[in-house]
Amino acid sequence: MHPAYETLNIDGDADIILICEHASNHIPEEYENLGLTEDDLQRHIAWDIGMAEITRQISQQLEIPAILARFSRLLIDGNREHDHPTLIPTQSDNIPIPGNQNLSEADITKRRDAFYHPFHNAASELLQSALTKGHTPLVIGMHSYTPIMNDTPRPWHAGLLWDKDPRLAKAFIESLSDKGLHVGDNEPYSGRELFHTMKEHGARHGLPHVTLEVRQDLINHAEGVENWSQILVSALQDFKDHPDLQDIKHF
């Protein structure tokens, strides 16, 4: 297992690939928790609560490949361009990150080389393996979000983020809505803003891709993880073989 990532079912059915960039709140010992408390590292600022467990369950049940980051988004954020201003955040949700202040270019390069590049290189290898075998995999970014941000409630049970290619988002929205769920279309964020991983591993190859977001209060406990894993497995079984999701298209 690489320090930067973990892969699951790499020889499994390559028609779907799950990418979970914010799976972990782990910060290596040498970084001294970036000056934060253990309580801080349990909060949403450090990881996407619940999504690692859901990713594992879906990967196991459908026997599909998945890759999960093994480092906190506070150390370096896998869902940002390599030179994005918030690649290494100096604060998150109004909480200053002491260990990320006034970093040198050498400090930033060290984190890119140790965590960011190995994770994305491994994700690229999963995609290339599928493409080499003639598959057109659905690429899904696995995320979760807080029920309230900046005092504003977020009522959706889940949201689907997309930029130029709406195919997979529409399929997910239709399936989840049919199950009686309140689903956001480019909510609570827009895929036209923060969408690096899906652009790199989905859009660049013309593959159907989407960022899935599930509200954290629904999945911050074992029962919720199990429930949403089954909801998402059912949704994927609803549409994964839909003809519109079989083609490589560059939008």
Buried (B, 14 or more C-beta within 10 A) or exposed (E): EEEBBBBBBBEBBBBBBBBBBBBBBBBBEEBEBBEBEEEBBEBBBBBBBBBBBBBBBBBBBBEBBBBBBBBBBBBBBBBBEEEEEBBBBBBBEEEEBEBBEEBEEEEBBEBBEBBBBBBBEBBBEBBEBBBEEEBBBBBBBBBBBBBEEEEEEBEBBBBBBBBEBBBBBBBBBBBBEEEEBEBBBBBBBBBEEBBBBBBBBBBEBBBBBBBBBBBBBBBBEEEBBBBBBBBBBEBBEBBBEBEEBEEEEEE
